[in-house]
Amino acid sequence: MSGHKEDVVEKHDVQNPRSAEVETTNSDESTSLIRDDGKSRLWPPSVRRYVPVEPIVFAYYCCIIMTLPLIQFYIYDKIAESYGGVNHTTSHQCGQRTDNSSDAKLETKIQSKAASYNIFFLFTSTFPGILQTIFLGSMSDRYGRKLSMLLPLCGLLSALTVYLIVFELNLPLGCLFIGNTIEGFSGGFGTMLTAIFGCAADITPVGPKRGFRMTVIQAVMSFGSASGSLVAGIWTQMVNFKQPLYFLIALSGATLLFTIFIFPETRRNLPKGSLSVKEHLKLLKRSFQFYIKDTADKRRWKLIVSLMTFFTSFSVELIKNTVLILYLLATPFCWSKIQITGYAAARTIADWICILGLTHFLLGRFSEVTIAIIGCVSNILFLGLIGFAQNSVLVIVAAVLGIFSEAAPAMMRSVMSKLVSPDEQGALFASVSTMEMVASSFLGIVATLVYKASLSFFPGLIFVILSGVIFITVLMLGALSYCLKKSSSQPSQTITVTEG
C-alpha cells in the first residue's frame, strides 16, 4: 500500500471494500448495505433477510446486568457480616433500627466499604478492555464482526466461572477481581457493543430505518438488562447467590455456541489474506482519524460534538444506575433486593416501550438529535427529583418523569453512523465503545467516590451533579441540531476519508 491514498467509490458500489468516498443521496434511504442478490454464502435469500442480532444482545446483557447486582449484593452482605451480621439486603433491620449515632455510623461504614469494592470492581472489569476495544473494533472492518463478538462471550463465561469458584469455596472478596480482569482483557462489553452496532450498520440503509433498528437493539439490550436485574434480585432473595451463577454460565455458554454456529458474518466481501504489522497499525489508527483529519463536508467537528454528547449521556445513565443500588439500600429508603431490582426492571421496560413508541412516531417528523434532546430533558427531571427524594413515593415519581431518559445514547449512535462510510463503521463504533469503557472505568469510579464522600451530609449530591452534566449536553445538542439542519439544506454531501 502506498504511503498516501484516497479512494473514490459510489455508495452503491459495494464491490470495493476499501471505499473511502461516499456520495450520499436520497436513494441511500432505501438501499441496504447487505444486498439481496442471492449470492450470499451465509444464508439463502429467503432466510437471511433477518439477521438475529437481538437474541445475542438480549442474552449477553441479561448475563452481564444480572451479574452486577448479584456481585454487589454479595459484597454488601459479606461486609455486613464482618461487622456482626447486620445485613440490609436480606432483612429489614434498616427500617426498624433506632436512629442513633452508632447505628448511623455503622451503616455509613458498610456503605463506604461496599462503595470502595465497587470502585475496584468497575476498574478491573473495564480498564483492561479499552485497548482491545479500539483494536478489535477497527479489525472488525477487515476480519468481520463475529470475532469481536466471540471474544467478549468467552471472557464473560470465564469470569462467571471464577465468581462461582469464589462463592463455592467462600474465598476472599478480592478474588472476584480475577474474573473481572479476565473479562476486561477479552474486550468486555465495549468490544461487544462495537460488534453489535457494526452489524446493525452493515444490515441497514442510512436513514430512519437504521436509526430505528439501533433503537430496537438498544431496547432489547435494556429489556435483557431489566430481566437479568429482576431475576437476580428475586433469586438471591429467595434462595442464594450460587444458583443464579449456574444459570448464567449455562446462558452465556449457549449464547457462545449460537454465535459460533448460527449467527452469520454481516461484513460482506472481506479481503483475503493476512495483513502486515504496518497495516494493522493503520487499521488501529482509523478509530482516531475521524476526530483528527477533516473531510470536504467538514464532518470532523460534527463527529466530535456527537461523540461528546454520546459520552456524557451514556456516562450519566451508567453512573446513576450503578450508584442507585447503594442509594436505595440506605436510609431513608431501606429497600430490599426484590424492591431494588423490581424497580430497575419495571423502569427499564416502561422506559423502552415508551422510547420505541416515541422514536417510531417521531423519526419521520423530527431528527435523531431532537429526540435526543427530549431524552435529556426527561433525564434532568429524573436526576433532580431522585437527588432530593426523601421517601419511596418520590422515587416512583422520578421514574415516571425520566421515562425517555435513555433515548439520547441510541439516537447519537445513529447520528454518528450516518456521518461515515460503510467501511468505517467498525472503526467508528470502536471509538464510541472506547468512550463507553472510559466512562465505566473512570467516571464510574469518580461518581462512586463523590457518593462515598457525600454520605454524611447529602447522599443525593451525585444525582444533582449529573443533572448539571445533562443540562450541558442539551446545550451541545441544540448547537449540533442547528448546524446539521443548516448542512442538510445542501443538495448532497460527500464523505471523504484519506488514509495515511
C-alpha positions as CSV (number, residue, x, y, z in Angstrom):
1,M,0.0,0.0,0.0
2,S,1.3,3.4,-0.8
3,G,2.0,5.9,1.9
4,H,-0.9,8.2,0.8
5,K,-4.1,7.1,-0.9
6,E,-7.5,8.4,-1.5
7,D,-10.1,6.1,-3.0
8,V,-13.4,7.2,-4.6
9,V,-16.5,5.0,-5.0
10,E,-20.2,5.5,-5.3
11,K,-22.4,4.4,-2.4
12,H,-24.0,1.6,-4.3
13,D,-20.6,0.1,-5.4
14,V,-20.2,-2.5,-2.6
15,Q,-17.7,-4.5,-4.5
16,N,-14.8,-2.3,-3.3
17,P,-14.5,-2.9,0.4
18,R,-11.8,-0.2,0.7
19,S,-14.1,2.5,-0.5
20,A,-13.4,5.8,1.1
21,E,-15.5,8.5,-0.6
22,V,-19.3,8.0,-0.5
23,E,-21.8,10.2,-2.3
24,T,-25.0,10.3,-0.2
25,T,-28.3,11.0,-1.9
26,N,-31.9,10.4,-1.2
27,S,-31.6,6.8,-2.6
28,D,-29.5,5.9,0.4
29,E,-32.7,5.8,2.5
30,S,-33.8,2.6,0.7
31,T,-30.6,0.9,-0.2
32,S,-29.4,-1.8,2.2
33,L,-25.7,-2.3,2.7
34,I,-26.3,-6.1,2.5
35,R,-27.7,-6.6,-1.0
36,D,-30.3,-9.3,-1.5
37,D,-28.7,-10.6,-4.7
38,G,-28.9,-14.3,-3.9
39,K,-25.1,-14.7,-3.8
40,S,-24.6,-14.8,-0.1
41,R,-22.6,-17.8,1.1
42,L,-24.1,-17.5,4.5
43,W,-27.9,-17.9,4.2
44,P,-30.4,-18.4,1.3
45,P,-32.1,-15.1,0.4
46,S,-35.4,-16.1,2.0
47,V,-33.8,-16.7,5.4
48,R,-31.1,-14.1,5.7
49,R,-33.4,-11.1,5.4
50,Y,-33.4,-11.1,9.2
51,V,-30.1,-11.2,11.0
52,P,-30.6,-12.3,14.6
53,V,-28.6,-9.6,16.4
54,E,-31.3,-9.1,19.0
55,P,-31.2,-12.6,20.6
56,I,-27.5,-12.3,21.2
57,V,-27.9,-8.8,22.6
58,F,-30.7,-9.9,25.0
59,A,-28.7,-12.9,26.3
60,Y,-25.4,-11.1,26.7
61,Y,-26.9,-8.1,28.5
62,C,-29.1,-10.4,30.6
63,C,-25.9,-12.1,31.8
64,I,-23.8,-9.0,32.5
65,I,-26.5,-7.0,34.2
66,M,-27.7,-9.9,36.2
67,T,-24.1,-10.3,37.4
68,L,-23.8,-6.7,38.6
69,P,-26.4,-6.7,41.4
70,L,-25.6,-10.3,42.2
71,I,-21.9,-9.3,42.9
72,Q,-22.9,-6.0,44.6
73,F,-25.4,-7.8,46.9
74,Y,-22.8,-10.5,47.7
75,I,-20.1,-7.9,48.6
76,Y,-22.6,-5.9,50.7
77,D,-23.7,-9.0,52.6
78,K,-20.2,-10.2,53.2
79,I,-19.1,-6.8,54.5
80,A,-22.2,-6.5,56.7
81,E,-21.5,-10.0,58.2
82,S,-17.9,-8.9,59.1
83,Y,-19.5,-6.1,61.2
84,G,-21.5,-8.5,63.3
85,G,-24.2,-9.8,61.0
86,V,-26.0,-6.6,60.1
87,N,-27.4,-7.4,56.7
88,H,-29.7,-4.9,55.0
89,T,-30.1,-6.8,51.8
90,T,-31.7,-9.9,53.4
91,S,-33.6,-8.3,56.2
92,H,-35.5,-5.1,57.1
93,Q,-33.3,-4.0,60.0
94,C,-32.6,-0.8,58.2
95,G,-36.1,0.4,58.6
96,Q,-36.6,-1.0,62.1
97,R,-33.4,0.3,63.7
98,T,-33.4,3.2,66.1
99,D,-31.9,6.3,64.6
100,N,-28.9,6.7,67.0
101,S,-25.4,7.7,66.2
102,S,-23.9,4.2,66.5
103,D,-26.3,2.6,64.0
104,A,-25.9,5.5,61.6
105,K,-22.1,5.3,61.8
106,L,-22.2,1.5,61.2
107,E,-24.5,1.9,58.2
108,T,-22.2,4.6,56.7
109,K,-19.2,2.4,57.3
110,I,-20.7,-0.6,55.5
111,Q,-21.8,1.7,52.6
112,S,-18.4,3.3,52.4
113,K,-16.6,-0.1,52.3
114,A,-19.0,-1.5,49.7
115,A,-18.5,1.6,47.6
116,S,-14.7,1.0,47.7
117,Y,-15.1,-2.5,46.5
118,N,-17.4,-1.3,43.7
119,I,-14.6,1.1,42.6
120,F,-12.2,-1.9,42.1
121,F,-14.9,-3.9,40.5
122,L,-15.6,-1.3,37.9
123,F,-11.9,-0.6,37.2
124,T,-10.8,-4.3,36.8
125,S,-13.7,-5.2,34.5
126,T,-13.4,-2.2,32.2
127,F,-10.0,-0.6,32.1
128,P,-8.1,-3.7,30.7
129,G,-10.6,-3.7,27.8
130,I,-10.1,-0.2,26.5
131,L,-7.2,-1.0,24.2
132,Q,-8.8,-4.3,23.0
133,T,-11.9,-2.4,22.1
134,I,-10.1,0.1,19.9
135,F,-8.0,-2.6,18.2
136,L,-10.8,-5.2,17.7
137,G,-13.3,-2.7,16.5
138,S,-11.0,-1.5,13.7
139,M,-10.1,-5.1,12.9
140,S,-13.8,-6.0,12.5
141,D,-13.9,-3.9,9.4
142,R,-11.2,-6.2,8.0
143,Y,-11.9,-9.6,9.5
144,G,-15.6,-9.3,10.2
145,R,-17.8,-8.8,13.3
146,K,-18.0,-12.3,14.7
147,L,-14.5,-12.3,16.1
148,S,-15.4,-9.2,18.1
149,M,-18.5,-10.9,19.5
150,L,-16.8,-14.2,20.4
151,L,-14.0,-12.9,22.5
152,P,-16.2,-11.0,25.0
153,L,-18.5,-14.0,25.2
154,C,-15.5,-16.2,26.1
155,G,-14.4,-13.6,28.7
156,L,-17.8,-13.4,30.3
157,L,-18.0,-17.2,30.6
158,S,-14.6,-17.3,32.2
159,A,-15.5,-14.5,34.7
160,L,-18.7,-16.2,35.7
161,T,-16.7,-19.4,36.4
162,V,-14.3,-17.6,38.6
163,Y,-17.2,-16.0,40.6
164,L,-18.8,-19.4,41.1
165,I,-15.5,-20.8,42.5
166,V,-15.3,-17.8,44.9
167,F,-18.9,-18.4,46.1
168,E,-18.5,-22.1,46.5
169,L,-15.2,-22.0,48.3
170,N,-16.0,-18.8,50.3
171,L,-12.8,-17.2,49.1
172,P,-11.9,-13.6,50.0
173,L,-13.8,-10.9,48.1
174,G,-10.6,-9.8,46.3
175,C,-10.6,-13.0,44.3
176,L,-13.7,-11.7,42.5
177,F,-11.4,-9.3,40.7
178,I,-9.6,-12.1,39.0
179,G,-12.8,-12.8,37.0
180,N,-13.2,-9.1,36.2
181,T,-9.7,-8.9,34.9
182,I,-10.2,-11.9,32.6
183,E,-13.4,-10.4,31.2
184,G,-11.7,-7.0,30.8
185,F,-8.8,-8.4,28.8
186,S,-11.2,-10.2,26.5
187,G,-12.6,-6.8,25.4
188,G,-15.7,-6.8,27.6
189,F,-18.9,-5.1,26.8
190,G,-17.1,-2.3,24.8
191,T,-16.0,-4.8,22.2
192,M,-19.4,-6.5,22.1
193,L,-21.1,-3.1,21.6
194,T,-18.7,-2.3,18.7
195,A,-19.6,-5.6,17.0
196,I,-23.3,-5.3,17.7
197,F,-23.8,-1.8,16.3
198,G,-21.3,-2.5,13.5
199,C,-23.6,-5.4,12.5
200,A,-26.6,-3.0,12.7
201,A,-24.9,-0.6,10.3
202,D,-24.0,-3.4,8.0
203,I,-27.5,-4.7,7.5
204,T,-29.5,-1.4,7.4
205,P,-29.6,1.6,5.0
206,V,-28.6,5.1,6.0
207,G,-31.7,6.9,7.3
208,P,-34.7,6.3,9.6
209,K,-34.5,2.5,9.2
210,R,-31.0,2.4,10.7
211,G,-32.0,4.8,13.5
212,F,-35.0,2.7,14.4
213,R,-33.1,-0.7,14.2
214,M,-30.4,0.7,16.5
215,T,-33.1,1.9,18.9
216,V,-34.6,-1.6,18.8
217,I,-31.3,-3.1,19.6
218,Q,-30.8,-0.6,22.5
219,A,-34.3,-1.5,23.7
220,V,-33.6,-5.2,23.6
221,M,-30.4,-4.5,25.4
222,S,-32.3,-2.8,28.1
223,F,-35.0,-5.5,28.3
224,G,-32.2,-8.0,28.8
225,S,-30.8,-5.9,31.5
226,A,-34.1,-5.5,33.2
227,S,-34.8,-9.2,33.1
228,G,-31.4,-10.0,34.4
229,S,-31.7,-7.5,37.2
230,L,-35.1,-8.7,38.3
231,V,-34.2,-12.3,38.2
232,A,-31.0,-11.6,40.2
233,G,-33.0,-9.8,43.0
234,I,-35.7,-12.4,43.3
235,W,-33.4,-15.4,43.0
236,T,-30.9,-14.2,45.6
237,Q,-33.6,-13.1,48.0
238,M,-35.4,-16.4,47.8
239,V,-32.6,-18.9,47.5
240,N,-28.8,-18.0,47.5
241,F,-26.1,-16.5,45.4
242,K,-24.9,-19.7,43.8
243,Q,-27.9,-20.9,41.8
244,P,-28.1,-17.8,39.6
245,L,-24.4,-18.2,38.7
246,Y,-25.1,-21.8,37.4
247,F,-27.9,-20.3,35.2
248,L,-25.6,-17.5,34.0
249,I,-22.9,-19.9,33.0
250,A,-25.4,-22.1,31.0
251,L,-26.9,-19.0,29.3
252,S,-23.6,-17.5,28.3
253,G,-22.3,-20.9,27.1
254,A,-25.5,-21.3,24.9
255,T,-25.0,-17.8,23.5
256,L,-21.4,-18.5,22.6
257,L,-22.5,-21.7,20.7
258,F,-25.3,-19.8,18.9
259,T,-22.8,-17.1,17.8
260,I,-20.3,-19.7,16.6
261,F,-22.7,-21.9,14.6
262,I,-25.8,-19.9,13.7
263,F,-25.0,-16.2,13.6
264,P,-23.9,-15.1,10.1
265,E,-21.0,-12.7,9.3
266,T,-22.6,-9.4,8.3
267,R,-19.4,-7.8,7.0
268,R,-19.5,-8.7,3.3
269,N,-16.7,-9.0,0.7
270,L,-13.9,-9.3,3.3
271,P,-10.4,-9.0,1.8
272,K,-8.5,-12.2,1.7
273,G,-5.1,-12.8,3.2
274,S,-3.4,-11.5,6.3
275,L,-2.2,-8.0,7.0
276,S,1.3,-6.9,7.9
277,V,2.0,-5.2,11.2
278,K,2.1,-1.9,9.4
279,E,-1.4,-2.5,8.0
280,H,-2.7,-3.5,11.5
281,L,-1.5,-0.2,12.9
282,K,-3.2,1.7,10.1
283,L,-6.5,0.0,10.9
284,L,-6.0,0.9,14.5
285,K,-5.3,4.5,13.5
286,R,-8.7,4.7,11.8
287,S,-10.5,4.7,15.1
288,F,-8.9,8.1,15.8
289,Q,-8.6,9.7,12.4
290,F,-12.3,10.7,12.4
291,Y,-11.5,13.3,15.1
292,I,-8.2,14.5,13.7
293,K,-8.5,14.7,9.9
294,D,-11.3,16.6,8.3
295,T,-13.2,15.9,5.1
296,A,-14.7,18.0,2.3
297,D,-18.1,18.2,4.1
298,K,-16.5,19.3,7.4
299,R,-17.7,16.3,9.3
300,R,-14.9,16.3,11.9
301,W,-16.5,18.8,14.3
302,K,-19.9,17.1,13.9
303,L,-18.4,13.8,14.9
304,I,-16.6,15.3,17.9
305,V,-19.7,17.0,19.2
306,S,-21.8,13.9,18.6
307,L,-19.2,11.8,20.5
308,M,-19.1,14.3,23.4
309,T,-22.9,14.3,23.7
310,F,-23.0,10.5,23.5
311,F,-20.2,10.2,26.1
312,T,-22.0,12.5,28.6
313,S,-25.5,11.0,28.1
314,F,-24.2,7.4,28.3
315,S,-21.9,8.1,31.3
316,V,-24.8,9.6,33.3
317,E,-27.0,6.6,32.6
318,L,-24.2,4.2,33.7
319,I,-23.3,6.2,36.8
320,K,-26.9,6.7,38.0
321,N,-27.7,3.0,37.7
322,T,-24.5,2.0,39.5
323,V,-24.9,4.3,42.4
324,L,-28.7,3.9,42.7
325,I,-28.4,0.4,44.2
326,L,-26.4,1.6,47.2
327,Y,-28.5,4.7,47.4
328,L,-31.8,2.8,47.8
329,L,-30.3,0.3,50.2
330,A,-29.6,3.0,52.7
331,T,-31.9,5.2,54.8
332,P,-34.4,6.8,54.3
333,F,-35.4,4.2,51.7
334,C,-34.1,0.9,53.1
335,W,-35.3,-1.1,50.1
336,S,-34.8,-4.9,49.8
337,K,-33.2,-6.7,46.9
338,I,-36.5,-7.5,45.3
339,Q,-37.7,-3.9,45.6
340,I,-34.5,-2.5,44.1
341,T,-34.2,-4.9,41.2
342,G,-38.0,-4.9,40.6
343,Y,-37.9,-1.1,40.4
344,A,-35.0,-1.2,38.0
345,A,-36.7,-3.8,35.8
346,A,-40.1,-2.0,35.7
347,R,-38.4,1.4,35.0
348,T,-36.3,-0.1,32.2
349,I,-39.2,-1.9,30.5
350,A,-41.6,1.0,30.8
351,D,-38.9,3.4,29.5
352,W,-38.1,1.4,26.4
353,I,-41.7,0.7,25.5
354,C,-42.3,4.5,25.5
355,I,-39.0,5.2,23.8
356,L,-39.7,2.7,20.9
357,G,-43.2,4.3,20.5
358,L,-41.7,7.8,20.6
359,T,-39.0,7.1,18.0
360,H,-41.3,5.2,15.7
361,F,-43.7,8.1,15.7
362,L,-41.2,11.0,15.7
363,L,-38.4,9.8,13.4
364,G,-40.3,10.6,10.3
365,R,-41.1,14.1,11.6
366,F,-38.0,15.1,13.7
367,S,-34.3,14.4,13.6
368,E,-32.5,12.0,15.9
369,V,-30.9,15.0,17.6
370,T,-34.2,16.4,18.6
371,I,-35.3,13.1,20.1
372,A,-32.0,13.0,22.0
373,I,-32.8,16.5,23.4
374,I,-36.2,15.2,24.6
375,G,-34.5,12.3,26.3
376,C,-32.0,14.6,28.0
377,V,-34.8,16.8,29.4
378,S,-36.5,13.8,30.8
379,N,-33.3,12.7,32.4
380,I,-32.7,16.0,34.1
381,L,-36.2,15.7,35.7
382,F,-35.4,12.2,36.9
383,L,-32.0,13.1,38.4
384,G,-33.2,16.3,40.1
385,L,-36.0,14.6,41.8
386,I,-34.2,11.5,42.9
387,G,-31.4,13.6,44.3
388,F,-33.7,15.3,46.7
389,A,-36.1,12.4,47.3
390,Q,-36.8,11.5,51.0
391,N,-39.4,8.8,50.5
392,S,-40.2,5.9,48.1
393,V,-43.1,7.8,46.5
394,L,-40.8,10.4,45.1
395,V,-38.5,7.7,43.7
396,I,-41.5,6.3,41.8
397,V,-42.5,9.8,40.5
398,A,-38.9,10.3,39.4
399,A,-39.1,7.2,37.3
400,V,-42.2,8.4,35.6
401,L,-40.6,11.8,34.8
402,G,-37.5,10.1,33.4
403,I,-39.3,7.7,31.1
404,F,-37.5,9.0,28.0
405,S,-34.1,9.4,29.6
406,E,-32.3,6.6,27.8
407,A,-33.2,7.8,24.3
408,A,-30.2,10.1,23.8
409,P,-27.4,7.5,23.6
410,A,-29.3,5.4,21.0
411,M,-30.0,8.4,18.9
412,M,-26.4,9.7,18.9
413,R,-25.1,6.3,17.7
414,S,-27.4,6.6,14.7
415,V,-26.3,10.2,14.0
416,M,-22.6,9.2,14.1
417,S,-23.1,6.2,11.9
418,K,-24.7,8.4,9.2
419,L,-21.6,10.6,9.1
420,V,-19.2,7.8,8.0
421,S,-18.9,5.3,5.1
422,P,-19.8,1.6,5.4
423,D,-16.2,0.6,5.5
424,E,-15.7,2.8,8.6
425,Q,-18.5,1.6,10.8
426,G,-16.3,-0.8,12.8
427,A,-13.7,1.8,13.4
428,L,-16.3,4.4,14.4
429,F,-18.1,2.1,16.9
430,A,-14.7,1.1,18.3
431,S,-14.1,4.8,19.2
432,V,-17.6,5.0,20.6
433,S,-17.3,1.9,22.6
434,T,-13.9,3.0,23.9
435,M,-15.6,6.1,25.3
436,E,-18.1,3.8,27.0
437,M,-15.3,1.8,28.5
438,V,-13.6,5.0,29.7
439,A,-16.9,6.1,31.2
440,S,-17.3,2.8,33.0
441,S,-13.8,2.7,34.3
442,F,-13.0,6.3,35.3
443,L,-16.2,8.2,35.6
444,G,-17.9,5.3,37.4
445,I,-15.1,5.4,39.9
446,V,-15.2,9.2,40.3
447,A,-19.0,9.1,40.8
448,T,-18.7,6.4,43.4
449,L,-16.0,8.5,45.3
450,V,-18.3,11.5,45.2
451,Y,-21.2,9.4,46.6
452,K,-18.9,8.0,49.2
453,A,-17.6,11.4,50.3
454,S,-21.2,12.9,50.5
455,L,-22.8,10.1,52.5
456,S,-22.6,12.0,55.8
457,F,-24.2,15.3,54.6
458,F,-26.0,14.8,51.2
459,P,-26.1,11.3,49.6
460,G,-28.1,12.6,46.7
461,L,-25.4,15.1,45.7
462,I,-24.1,12.9,42.8
463,F,-27.5,12.9,41.1
464,V,-27.7,16.7,41.3
465,I,-24.2,16.9,39.7
466,L,-25.3,14.5,37.0
467,S,-28.3,16.7,36.2
468,G,-26.0,19.6,35.6
469,V,-23.9,17.4,33.2
470,I,-27.1,16.6,31.2
471,F,-28.0,20.3,31.0
472,I,-24.7,21.0,29.3
473,T,-25.4,18.1,27.0
474,V,-28.7,19.7,26.0
475,L,-26.9,22.9,25.0
476,M,-24.4,21.0,22.9
477,L,-27.2,19.0,21.2
478,G,-29.0,22.3,20.4
479,A,-26.0,23.7,18.7
480,L,-25.5,20.4,16.8
481,S,-29.1,20.3,15.7
482,Y,-28.9,23.9,14.3
483,C,-25.7,23.2,12.3
484,L,-26.9,19.8,10.9
485,K,-30.2,21.4,9.7
486,K,-28.1,24.1,8.0
487,S,-25.9,21.5,6.3
488,S,-28.9,19.4,5.2
489,S,-30.1,22.3,3.1
490,Q,-27.3,21.5,0.7
491,P,-28.3,19.2,-2.3
492,S,-25.7,16.5,-1.4
493,Q,-22.9,15.7,0.9
494,T,-19.6,13.9,0.3
495,I,-17.8,11.8,2.8
496,T,-14.1,11.6,2.1
497,V,-11.5,9.6,4.1
498,T,-7.8,10.0,3.5
499,E,-5.6,7.2,4.6
500,G,-2.1,7.9,5.6
